[in-house]
Amino acid sequence: MTLTTSTLDSVIVIWHVAVNNGDAATAAAACTEDVVVGGPRGDAAGRDVMRSWVESAGVRLMPRDCYDVPGGIVVAQDAQWTSDTTGSAPVTVFSTFGLRDGSISSIHRFSTLEEARAYPVAAAAAA
């Protein structure tokens, strides 16, 4: 599938490039001070959390498709972890990106598109 760039906000593109390059400072700068980061292990908040995540995640995320939702965007991404030396195929993950004042205010990861689209991004983005 082809990425629909018309709906992918530029700050999300900047964030993906930074994450894929292991550039924690730029990824954090694309976010609000109180960015909420959530995934299978729960939620945490703040740019320091984002910096730490980028430094330790060892993941490359290739955006594939995106879907507008109230308060943000859901992005389908092909994820591949640098620690995977088996040559496994990328895994598709779905991330919600809440947006506020031109920055990313929340990012939550889900296993399915249905879960991601059901997440109340607008409420998380406004927090």
Helices and strands as residue ranges (DSSP letters): H 10-20, H 24-29, E 31-39, E 42-45, H 47-57, E 59-69, E 72-81, E 91-100, E 103-110, H 113-118, H 121-126
